[in-house]
Amino acid sequence: MNALNTTPVPIEKFTAVEHRFGNTLPLLHEISHALHRLQVEGTVTTLDLNAVPFGPGDERQLVDFLGRGEVSAKLEAMGDSHIRESRYSGVWIVEHWNTSGERVAFQIEITKLPALLEAQQEDIAESLLMLQAALENARNGASV
């Protein structure tokens, strides 16, 4: 008998979940830890998925695993942005496309409300001026 037949070779056993999710499984654990930090400390986390080396099918598996929640929004500014809540409250999938239709950002935000949906202070100030002017016009007889 030669030495190859008698040398023990360790064989790693992969569970169905590890095999099924490949590179996605560590991301799901990171999302879980980030959601815990959001709940306990109020800490917001953004994961840049463009920087993750997804294997074949990993991105689809991640998105499918996270599922769809009740809230989604589309913004149209310098390209389209799609923001949707996953089935896990506080976990948001955020994608941005440029005007050529190329995806330029793909993120998971673990937060109560994604930053893109928050009104900016400058926009609020401008809106206040516009509303006050419209009310002044209405008071002077212009139609509302």
C-alpha positions as a printed NumPy array, in Angstrom:
array([[  0.   ,   0.   ,   0.   ],
       [  1.468,   3.397,  -0.886],
       [  1.555,   6.451,   1.366],
       [ -1.288,   8.224,  -0.463],
       [ -3.761,   5.551,   0.535],
       [ -2.887,   5.812,   4.225],
       [ -2.512,   9.583,   4.632],
       [ -5.652,  11.108,   6.157],
       [ -6.985,  14.019,   4.123],
       [ -9.304,  16.415,   5.933],
       [-12.47 ,  17.122,   4.004],
       [-14.453,  20.211,   4.843],
       [-18.144,  19.647,   5.14 ],
       [-20.291,  22.522,   3.857],
       [-23.859,  22.851,   4.953],
       [-26.578,  23.528,   2.418],
       [-26.842,  27.133,   3.625],
       [-23.08 ,  27.799,   3.239],
       [-23.042,  26.269,  -0.225],
       [-26.228,  27.98 ,  -1.288],
       [-25.119,  31.465,  -0.269],
       [-21.369,  31.378,  -1.006],
       [-20.016,  34.922,  -0.603],
       [-23.408,  36.206,   0.497],
       [-23.498,  34.485,   3.883],
       [-20.895,  36.775,   5.513],
       [-22.853,  39.793,   4.256],
       [-26.046,  38.488,   5.844],
       [-24.205,  38.11 ,   9.164],
       [-22.856,  41.67 ,   8.842],
       [-26.397,  42.927,   8.149],
       [-27.611,  41.079,  11.251],
       [-24.889,  42.663,  13.416],
       [-25.597,  46.108,  11.936],
       [-29.329,  45.733,  12.606],
       [-28.502,  44.861,  16.21 ],
       [-26.324,  47.999,  16.482],
       [-29.166,  50.082,  15.034],
       [-31.606,  48.684,  17.571],
       [-29.33 ,  48.99 ,  20.625],
       [-27.178,  52.044,  19.851],
       [-28.973,  53.807,  17.   ],
       [-25.875,  53.298,  14.818],
       [-26.493,  53.613,  11.072],
       [-24.481,  51.339,   8.739],
       [-24.033,  51.501,   4.963],
       [-22.579,  48.513,   3.114],
       [-21.139,  49.274,  -0.342],
       [-22.062,  46.177,  -2.322],
       [-20.142,  47.384,  -5.401],
       [-16.99 ,  46.671,  -3.361],
       [-18.029,  43.069,  -2.592],
       [-16.618,  40.315,  -4.829],
       [-19.87 ,  38.484,  -5.501],
       [-19.652,  34.975,  -6.896],
       [-22.058,  33.73 ,  -9.564],
       [-25.61 ,  34.241,  -8.348],
       [-24.612,  35.736,  -4.973],
       [-26.159,  39.148,  -5.626],
       [-29.485,  37.606,  -6.661],
       [-29.423,  35.3  ,  -3.62 ],
       [-28.8  ,  38.259,  -1.312],
       [-31.641,  40.297,  -2.793],
       [-33.986,  37.289,  -2.772],
       [-33.096,  36.436,   0.827],
       [-33.741,  40.015,   1.976],
       [-37.078,  40.073,   0.125],
       [-39.424,  43.034,  -0.199],
       [-40.933,  45.139,   2.521],
       [-43.798,  47.604,   2.413],
       [-41.948,  50.778,   1.404],
       [-40.226,  51.73 ,  -1.845],
       [-39.297,  55.004,  -3.494],
       [-37.883,  56.166,  -6.812],
       [-35.915,  59.389,  -7.187],
       [-35.172,  61.005, -10.53 ],
       [-32.143,  63.282, -10.2  ],
       [-28.993,  62.827, -12.327],
       [-30.264,  59.323, -13.087],
       [-32.698,  57.079, -11.276],
       [-32.368,  55.904,  -7.691],
       [-34.443,  53.074,  -6.295],
       [-34.802,  52.617,  -2.558],
       [-36.742,  49.754,  -1.089],
       [-37.21 ,  48.312,   2.317],
       [-36.38 ,  44.649,   2.668],
       [-38.688,  42.267,   4.535],
       [-36.531,  43.149,   7.567],
       [-37.53 ,  46.561,   8.88 ],
       [-34.521,  48.86 ,   8.996],
       [-32.69 ,  47.056,   6.168],
       [-32.889,  49.018,   2.892],
       [-31.616,  48.178,  -0.594],
       [-30.437,  51.305,  -2.434],
       [-29.447,  51.38 ,  -6.112],
       [-28.386,  54.352,  -8.255],
       [-28.119,  54.534, -12.05 ],
       [-26.514,  57.304, -14.069],
       [-28.265,  58.963, -17.01 ],
       [-26.788,  56.294, -19.325],
       [-28.597,  53.582, -17.373],
       [-25.465,  52.128, -15.771],
       [-25.71 ,  51.145, -12.103],
       [-23.184,  53.297, -10.257],
       [-24.061,  52.427,  -6.656],
       [-25.504,  49.399,  -4.909],
       [-25.825,  49.591,  -1.147],
       [-27.517,  48.111,   1.851],
       [-28.41 ,  50.776,   4.402],
       [-29.266,  49.676,   7.911],
       [-31.154,  52.682,   9.226],
       [-34.597,  53.902,  10.206],
       [-34.786,  56.075,   7.085],
       [-32.318,  56.09 ,   4.162],
       [-30.375,  59.329,   3.83 ],
       [-31.671,  59.937,   0.293],
       [-35.234,  60.176,   1.593],
       [-34.499,  62.784,   4.237],
       [-35.329,  66.364,   3.28 ],
       [-32.182,  68.492,   3.083],
       [-32.007,  71.703,   5.109],
       [-31.448,  73.828,   1.986],
       [-34.508,  72.291,   0.302],
       [-36.624,  72.931,   3.395],
       [-35.543,  76.593,   3.468],
       [-36.347,  77.01 ,  -0.243],
       [-39.721,  75.306,   0.191],
       [-40.628,  77.586,   3.078],
       [-39.972,  80.657,   0.915],
       [-42.023,  79.173,  -1.945],
       [-44.927,  78.297,   0.369],
       [-44.915,  81.742,   1.972],
       [-44.923,  83.405,  -1.468],
       [-47.802,  81.178,  -2.621],
       [-49.786,  82.012,   0.526],
       [-49.131,  85.723,   0.006],
       [-50.352,  85.457,  -3.599],
       [-53.453,  83.586,  -2.455],
       [-54.153,  86.241,   0.163],
       [-53.935,  88.89 ,  -2.584],
       [-56.586,  87.137,  -4.622],
       [-54.578,  84.754,  -6.795],
       [-56.002,  81.273,  -7.132],
       [-54.468,  78.582,  -4.979]])
